[in-house]
Amino acid sequence: MSDTVLSDRPADASTAVGTQRRVLQRVVLPTSRDTDVLPLYVDPDRPQLDVNTNGMTAKQRGRIPPAMPNAETQPDPHAVTGRRGYRVEPNDRVSFGTYFNAFPASYWRRWTVVDDVRLEVTVTGAGSRVTVYRSMPDGRAQRVQDQQTTGEGAQSFVFDLSLATFADGGWYWFDLIAGDQGLHLDEASWTAEVPADRVEPGTVTIGITTMNRPAFCADLLRQIGEDDDVRGVLDEVVLAEQGTDKVADHAGYAAAAAALGDRLRIIEQGNLGGSGGYARAQLETLEAGRSTYMMCMDDDVVCEPESIVRAVTFGDLCRRPTIVGGHMFSLYAKSRLHSFGEVVQRYRFWWQSPQSVHTDWDFGERNLRSSRWLHRRVDVDFNGWFMCLIPTRVLREIGLSLPLFIKWDDSEYGLRAQQAGFPTVTLPGAAVWHVPWSDKNDAVDWQAYFHQRNRFIAALLHSPYERGGRMVVESFNHQVKHLFGLEYSTAELRHRALEDVLAGPDQLHDSLGTTLPELRDMRQQYADARTSPDPEAFPEERRAKPPKRGQDPTQAKGRVGFYVSALTSAVRQVRAKRPLSDTYPEARLAAMDARWWIVSQFDSVVVSMPDGGSAAWRHRDPEEFRDLLRRTVDIHQRLHREWPRLAQQYRDQLAEITSPERWATTFHGGAGDR
């Protein structure tokens, strides 16, 4: 199907083509009966609203005592009777005002042609009631309508609801109140009258990049293939296989392949990173010429399949071509929402959550109806490519991913699309479970190179501030912190990143498949990069003299102590090392304690890695410090001086670098297919 359904016609164009009813969102339930995820679908609790933090800064919100968790009442996993059915015990009450089953009215009102929505609920149970609620942007709930069953058989109720007053936020949802004999939800859905030429759903090609995660990937493919509703909108899954431990060799692959059949295509290519894998799927989607959308999806996620259908439906009904993204829940704490939306702070040019968002929110403790901030609509600059639906029209008009290997490809693309008039919406009710960013620390390993290089490239392309605002100063400060923290390998990688930024955009494609091996070889020359999982790999701590006055350098300090530590750390860098520090570590630090102002108090220290599986022995090297500091000063001065020229150069070549033709050359010219 072509993507003409995404034309820029005004919302009232439906008067010319007529209207038909279309399902926007169905109530779904987890058939696994997983108690960790069930609070995202159904909620028996009725806690009070928390404190109104709208208008507060993040610092002000931090001073508010945490809200009391929800009551101990939890949804019953045995009440789930199927993908769409739920049993309510006699005289009990449950709410579907939850992340996956409430209707995010303000998002539909702001971005789509939908003006009114109809809730259709079918239940079985005499003397029972269905009550519909709405919320205001500040989280206050209002009772809208209710209806009561009049017999014992199945009965269907219809509630016609306007979206007119949802400009700034708010949701719709319904509660079920069972009578003396109990109640069963048979099914429920949210529908709307839409222009007749938007009733037929668009179709999607899902692009997955995989690298040595065969078990995860095989499970994901099976999840996608076994869902009938997803199959109704799915053209193909394009799997860019870039690893040596292949999905096709895994025991779970047979079930995945059987579920998807001829809709699964595996393309083996060299390791071109996430951007190279997603760009391959984007290119294949364009060349096939049949899908309305291409969806980027990580290989190590657990997907709620209904999210794919909802993203396609929302995209079909947007007023203009729109990138539609999903949220990320933690794979390890499944009721915990890692982020509710992402923006780029332009002056620092760094990604972050919007001001009103609370990060790492646990729906198992505070549900949607009791959390005021969740009811205000959140507008974003981009969506992570762990789940992100991109209209093929957008791909044709602004190009494919930048060849960045990993990091900043998704955020740069969102900014590029935004500048071209294509917004991004992170849609509540569409999500995956993924390893959260907070459980990683990829800013100090080999990925530090890509964080640094790609952030600067994105800023050169899109920063509205002269010389990137605070970019150069902040980069210099971080570089010095890494030096004080004895992370010489990280400092060297970041320096190499800036050298490659200054080299210009010509080498981005050519270096796509070769940079990573070079970085790993470079990094292993430094002691702080050589890790060991063996607890006995390093000598026991020993010092020629005890700490002055018995003070423990690893203990937290107040503000004055922090500045004193920073000053003494600077002085220490030019002094001779203490005796024994080359032979014995002076201390051992947990990863959470390895802050630069603490590490800098030592001449050598063993530091655990963030994943808890290994440790490294860092050594202070005055000569290395002086060399890296000198080069750090030089390269940042050069960046500041040459910023205008570089920005123009990158912007002039952006269209060519991201064009399907240039990517095709990369894929078929030796760096791609194998």
Long-range contacts (C-beta under 8 A, 24 or more apart in sequence): 1-200, 1-202, 1-203, 1-290, 1-291, 1-292, 2-292, 3-202, 3-292, 3-293, 3-321, 3-391, 3-392, 3-393, 5-197, 5-198, 5-200, 5-202, 5-292, 5-316, 6-202, 6-292, 6-315, 6-316, 6-318, 6-320, 6-321, 6-322, 6-391, 6-393, 8-319, 8-320, 8-321, 10-319, 11-113, 11-115, 11-319, 13-195, 14-113, 14-193, 14-194, 14-195, 14-196, 17-195, 17-196, 17-197, 18-195, 18-196, 19-193, 19-194, 19-195, 19-196, 20-193, 20-194, 20-196, 20-199, 21-118, 21-191, 21-192, 21-193, 21-194, 21-199, 22-191, 22-192, 22-193, 22-194, 22-198, 22-199, 22-313, 22-317, 23-189, 23-190, 23-191, 23-313, 24-103, 24-108, 24-114, 24-117, 24-189, 24-190, 24-191, 24-192, 24-310, 24-313, 24-314, 24-317, 25-103, 25-189, 25-190, 25-310, 25-313, 25-429, 26-84, 26-187, 26-188, 26-189, 26-190, 26-229, 26-306, 27-84, 27-96, 27-101, 27-185, 27-187, 27-188, 27-189, 28-83, 28-84, 28-100, 28-101, 28-304, 28-306, 29-80, 29-82, 29-83, 29-84, 29-85, 29-86, 30-80, 31-80, 31-82, 31-83, 33-77, 33-78, 33-80, 34-77, 34-334, 35-74, 35-75, 35-77, 36-333, 36-334, 36-335, 36-364, 37-334, 37-335, 38-74, 38-75, 38-77, 38-80, 39-74, 39-75, 39-98, 39-335, 39-363, 39-364, 39-367, 40-98, 40-99, 40-100, 40-329, 40-334, 40-335, 40-363, 41-75, 41-96, 41-98, 41-99, 41-100, 41-101, 42-75, 42-79, 42-86, 42-94, 42-95, 42-96, 42-98, 42-101, 43-75, 43-94, 43-95, 43-96, 43-97, 43-98, 43-367, 43-368, 43-369, 44-73, 44-74, 44-75, 44-76, 44-92, 44-93, 44-94, 44-95, 45-70, 45-71, 45-73, 45-74, 45-95, 45-367, 46-71, 46-93, 46-95, 46-369, 47-71, 47-366, 47-367, 47-369, 47-370, 48-370, 49-139, 49-140, 49-370, 49-372, 50-139, 50-366, 50-370, 50-371, 50-372, 51-372, 52-138, 52-139, 52-372, 53-356, 53-372, 53-373, 54-137, 54-138, 54-356, 54-372, 54-373, 54-376, 57-355, 58-355, 61-358, 67-366, 67-370, 69-365, 69-366, 70-364, 70-365, 70-366, 70-367, 70-370, 81-184, 84-185, 84-186, 84-187, 84-188, 85-184, 85-185, 85-186, 85-187, 86-176, 86-184, 86-185, 87-182, 87-183, 87-184, 87-185, 88-125, 88-128, 88-176, 88-177, 88-178, 88-182, 88-183, 88-184, 88-185, 89-178, 89-182, 90-178, 90-179, 90-180, 90-181, 90-182, 91-178, 91-179, 91-180, 92-177, 92-178, 92-182, 93-175, 93-176, 93-177, 93-178, 94-175, 94-176, 95-173, 95-174, 95-175, 95-176, 95-369, 96-173, 96-174, 96-175, 96-176, 96-188, 97-133, 97-171, 97-173, 97-174, 97-175, 97-367, 97-368, 97-369, 98-173, 98-363, 98-367, 98-368, 99-337, 99-363, 99-368, 99-428, 99-429, 99-431, 100-304, 100-306, 100-429, 100-431, 101-173, 101-429, 102-171, 102-172, 102-173, 102-368, 102-428, 102-429, 103-171, 103-172, 103-173, 103-190, 103-429, 104-171, 104-427, 104-428, 104-429, 105-134, 105-161, 105-163, 105-166, 105-170, 105-171, 105-172, 106-137, 106-166, 106-167, 106-168, 106-169, 106-170, 106-171, 106-377, 107-314, 107-377, 107-425, 107-427, 107-428, 108-163, 108-166, 108-314, 108-317, 109-163, 109-164, 109-166, 109-167, 110-166, 110-167, 110-377, 111-314, 111-318, 111-319, 111-322, 111-423, 111-425, 112-314, 112-317, 112-318, 112-319, 113-194, 113-195, 113-198, 113-317, 113-318, 113-319, 114-163, 114-192, 114-194, 114-317, 115-162, 115-163, 115-164, 116-160, 116-161, 116-162, 116-163, 116-192, 116-193, 117-161, 117-163, 117-172, 117-190, 117-191, 117-192, 118-158, 118-159, 118-160, 118-161, 118-190, 118-191, 118-192, 119-157, 119-158, 119-159, 119-161, 119-172, 119-174, 119-188, 119-189, 119-190, 120-156, 120-157, 120-158, 120-159, 120-188, 120-189, 120-190, 120-191, 121-156, 121-157, 121-159, 121-174, 121-185, 121-187, 121-188, 122-154, 122-155, 122-156, 122-157, 122-185, 122-186, 122-187, 122-188, 123-149, 123-154, 123-155, 123-157, 123-176, 123-183, 123-184, 123-185, 123-186, 124-152, 124-153, 124-154, 124-155, 124-183, 124-184, 124-186, 125-149, 125-152, 125-178, 125-179, 125-181, 125-182, 125-183, 125-184, 126-150, 126-151, 126-152, 126-179, 126-180, 126-181, 127-179, 127-180, 127-181, 128-176, 128-177, 128-178, 128-179, 128-183, 129-176, 129-177, 129-179, 130-157, 130-174, 130-175, 130-176, 130-177, 131-174, 131-175, 131-177, 132-159, 132-161, 132-172, 132-173, 132-174, 133-172, 133-173, 133-174, 133-175, 134-161, 134-170, 134-171, 134-172, 134-173, 135-169, 135-170, 135-171, 135-369, 135-375, 136-169, 136-170, 136-375, 137-168, 137-169, 137-170, 137-375, 137-376, 137-377, 138-169, 138-372, 138-375, 138-376, 139-370, 139-371, 139-372, 139-373, 139-374, 139-375, 141-369, 144-172, 149-179, 149-183, 152-181, 154-186, 168-376, 168-377, 169-375, 169-376, 169-377, 170-375, 171-368, 171-375, 171-428, 173-368, 173-369, 192-317, 194-317, 198-316, 198-317, 201-232, 201-233, 201-312, 201-313, 201-316, 202-233, 202-291, 202-292, 202-293, 202-312, 202-315, 202-316, 203-233, 203-234, 203-235, 203-290, 203-291, 203-292, 203-293, 203-312, 204-233, 204-234, 204-235, 204-291, 204-292, 204-293, 204-294, 204-295, 204-308, 204-312, 204-389, 205-235, 205-236, 205-237, 205-238, 205-281, 205-284, 205-285, 205-288, 205-291, 205-293, 205-294, 205-295, 206-234, 206-236, 206-237, 206-238, 206-281, 206-294, 206-295, 206-297, 206-308, 207-237, 207-238, 207-240, 207-277, 207-278, 207-280, 207-281, 207-282, 207-284, 207-285, 207-294, 207-295, 207-296, 207-297, 208-237, 208-238, 208-239, 208-240, 208-277, 208-281, 208-297, 208-298, 208-299, 209-240, 209-242, 209-273, 209-274, 209-276, 209-277, 209-278, 209-280, 209-281, 209-298, 209-299, 210-239, 210-240, 210-241, 210-242, 210-243, 210-247, 210-277, 210-299, 211-242, 211-243, 211-271, 211-277, 211-299, 212-243, 212-244, 212-245, 213-243, 213-299, 213-300, 214-243, 214-245, 214-246, 214-247, 214-249, 214-250, 214-252, 214-253, 215-250, 215-252, 216-299, 216-300, 216-301, 217-247, 217-250, 217-299, 217-300, 218-247, 218-250, 218-251, 218-252, 218-253, 218-255, 218-256, 219-252, 219-256, 219-302, 220-297, 220-299, 220-301, 220-302, 220-303, 221-247, 221-253, 221-256, 221-257, 221-259, 221-260, 221-264, 222-252, 222-255, 222-256, 222-259, 223-302, 223-303, 223-305, 224-259, 224-260, 224-303, 224-305, 224-308, 225-256, 225-258, 225-259, 225-260, 225-261, 225-263, 225-264, 226-259, 227-305, 227-306, 227-308, 229-305, 229-306, 229-309, 230-305, 230-308, 230-309, 231-263, 232-309, 233-308, 233-309, 233-312, 234-263, 234-308, 235-263, 235-288, 235-290, 235-291, 236-263, 236-264, 236-265, 236-288, 236-291, 237-263, 237-264, 237-265, 238-265, 238-267, 238-280, 238-281, 238-284, 238-285, 239-264, 239-265, 239-266, 239-267, 240-267, 240-269, 240-276, 240-277, 240-278, 240-280, 240-281, 241-266, 241-267, 241-268, 241-269, 242-268, 242-269, 242-270, 242-271, 242-272, 242-273, 242-276, 242-277, 243-271, 267-673, 268-673, 268-674, 269-667, 269-672, 269-673, 269-674, 270-513, 270-671, 270-672, 270-674, 271-513, 271-516, 272-403, 272-405, 272-512, 272-513, 272-666, 272-671, 272-672, 273-404, 273-405, 273-406, 273-512, 273-516, 274-385, 274-405, 274-406, 274-409, 275-401, 275-402, 275-403, 275-404, 275-405, 275-406, 275-409, 276-401, 276-403, 276-405, 276-512, 276-513, 276-666, 276-672, 278-385, 278-401, 278-409, 279-400, 279-401, 279-403, 279-663, 280-663, 280-667, 280-672, 282-390, 282-395, 282-400, 282-401, 282-663, 283-400, 283-660, 283-663, 283-664, 283-667, 285-392, 285-395, 286-392, 286-395, 286-396, 286-660, 287-660, 291-392, 292-316, 292-391, 292-392, 293-389, 293-390, 293-391, 293-392, 294-389, 294-390, 294-392, 294-395, 295-387, 295-388, 295-389, 295-390, 296-385, 296-386, 296-387, 296-388, 296-390, 296-410, 297-385, 297-386, 297-387, 297-388, 297-432, 298-385, 298-386, 298-387, 298-432, 298-434, 300-434, 300-435, 301-331, 301-386, 301-387, 301-432, 301-433, 301-434, 302-331, 302-432, 302-433, 302-434, 303-387, 303-432, 303-433, 304-430, 304-431, 304-432, 307-387, 307-429, 307-430, 307-431, 307-432, 308-430, 310-427, 310-429, 310-430, 311-387, 311-389, 311-427, 311-430, 312-389, 314-425, 314-427, 314-430, 315-389, 315-391, 318-425, 320-421, 320-422, 320-423, 321-391, 321-393, 321-394, 321-422, 322-391, 322-422, 322-423, 322-424, 322-425, 323-382, 323-383, 323-388, 323-389, 323-390, 323-391, 323-394, 323-414, 323-417, 323-422, 323-423, 323-424, 323-425, 324-383, 324-388, 324-389, 324-424, 324-425, 324-427, 324-430, 325-380, 325-382, 325-383, 325-384, 325-387, 325-388, 325-389, 325-424, 325-425, 325-426, 325-427, 325-430, 326-383, 326-386, 326-387, 326-388, 326-426, 326-427, 326-430, 326-431, 326-432, 327-426, 327-428, 327-430, 327-431, 327-432, 328-384, 328-386, 328-387, 328-431, 328-432, 328-433, 328-434, 328-436, 329-431, 329-432, 329-433, 329-434, 330-360, 330-433, 330-434, 330-435, 330-436, 330-439, 331-433, 331-434, 331-435, 331-436, 332-435, 332-436, 332-439, 333-362, 334-433, 335-362, 335-363, 335-364, 335-365, 336-360, 336-361, 336-362, 336-363, 336-364, 336-436, 337-361, 337-362, 337-363, 337-431, 338-434, 338-436, 338-437, 338-438, 340-374, 340-378, 340-426, 341-378, 341-379, 341-380, 341-426, 342-380, 342-381, 342-382, 342-383, 342-384, 342-411, 342-426, 343-380, 343-381, 343-382, 344-381, 344-382, 344-411, 344-415, 344-462, 346-463, 346-464, 346-465, 346-469, 347-465, 347-469, 347-470, 348-469, 348-470, 348-471, 348-474, 349-455, 349-458, 349-459, 349-462, 349-463, 349-468, 349-469, 349-470, 349-471, 350-455, 351-382, 351-411, 354-378, 354-379, 354-380, 360-436, 360-438, 378-426, 379-425, 380-414, 380-424, 380-425, 380-426, 381-411, 381-414, 381-415, 381-418, 381-424, 382-410, 382-411, 382-413, 382-414, 382-415, 382-418, 382-424, 383-410, 383-414, 383-424, 383-426, 384-410, 385-409, 385-410, 386-432, 386-434, 387-430, 387-431, 387-432, 391-422, 394-420, 394-422, 397-422, 398-422, 398-658, 399-654, 399-655, 399-657, 399-658, 399-659, 399-660, 400-658, 400-659, 400-660, 400-663, 401-658, 402-454, 402-457, 402-508, 402-654, 402-657, 402-658, 403-508, 403-509, 403-512, 403-657, 403-663, 403-666, 404-450, 404-453, 404-454, 404-457, 404-508, 405-450, 405-512, 405-515, 405-516, 406-447, 406-450, 407-447, 407-450, 407-451, 407-454, 407-455, 408-450, 408-451, 408-454, 408-455, 408-457, 408-458, 409-454, 411-458, 412-454, 412-457, 412-458, 412-461, 412-462, 415-458, 415-461, 415-462, 416-461, 416-462, 416-654, 419-462, 439-610, 439-611, 440-610, 440-611, 441-591, 441-609, 441-610, 443-490, 444-482, 444-487, 444-490, 445-490, 445-523, 445-529, 446-493, 446-516, 446-519, 446-520, 446-523, 448-490, 448-493, 448-494, 448-497, 449-493, 449-494, 449-496, 449-497, 449-515, 449-519, 450-497, 451-497, 452-493, 452-494, 452-497, 452-498, 453-497, 453-498, 453-500, 453-501, 456-497, 456-498, 456-501, 456-639, 457-501, 457-505, 457-650, 460-501, 460-643, 460-646, 460-647, 460-650, 460-651, 461-647, 461-650, 461-651, 461-654, 463-647, 466-643, 467-640, 467-643, 467-644, 468-643, 472-636, 472-639, 472-640, 472-643, 475-636, 475-639, 476-632, 476-633, 476-636, 479-628, 479-632, 479-636, 480-629, 480-632, 481-596, 482-596, 483-573, 483-625, 483-628, 483-629, 483-632, 484-569, 484-570, 484-573, 484-596, 484-597, 484-599, 484-600, 485-594, 485-595, 485-596, 485-599, 485-600, 485-618, 486-528, 486-599, 486-600, 486-602, 486-605, 486-618, 486-619, 486-620, 487-528, 487-618, 488-526, 488-528, 488-621, 488-624, 488-625, 488-628, 489-522, 489-523, 489-525, 489-526, 489-528, 489-529, 490-528, 491-628, 491-632, 492-522, 492-523, 492-526, 492-628, 493-519, 493-522, 493-523, 495-628, 495-631, 495-632, 495-635, 496-522, 498-635, 498-636, 498-639, 499-635, 501-639, 501-646, 502-635, 502-638, 502-639, 502-642, 502-646, 504-646, 504-649, 504-650, 505-649, 505-650, 505-653, 505-654, 505-657, 506-653, 508-657, 509-657, 509-662, 509-663, 509-665, 509-666, 509-671, 510-671, 512-666, 512-671, 513-671, 527-616, 527-617, 527-618, 527-619, 528-607, 528-616, 528-617, 528-618, 528-619, 529-616, 530-616, 530-617, 531-609, 531-614, 531-615, 531-616, 532-614, 532-615, 532-616, 533-613, 533-614, 535-615, 537-615, 538-585, 538-606, 538-615, 538-617, 539-583, 539-584, 539-585, 540-584, 541-584, 541-585, 541-586, 541-587, 541-588, 541-606, 542-580, 542-583, 542-584, 542-585, 542-586, 543-578, 543-580, 543-584, 543-586, 544-578, 544-579, 544-580, 545-578, 553-587, 553-598, 553-601, 553-602, 554-587, 554-589, 554-593, 554-598, 557-597, 562-597, 565-597, 565-598, 565-600, 565-601, 566-597, 568-601, 569-596, 569-597, 569-600, 569-601, 572-600, 572-601, 572-620, 573-600, 573-620, 573-622, 573-625, 574-622, 574-626, 575-622, 576-622, 577-603, 577-620, 577-622, 578-603, 581-619, 581-620, 582-619, 585-617, 588-615
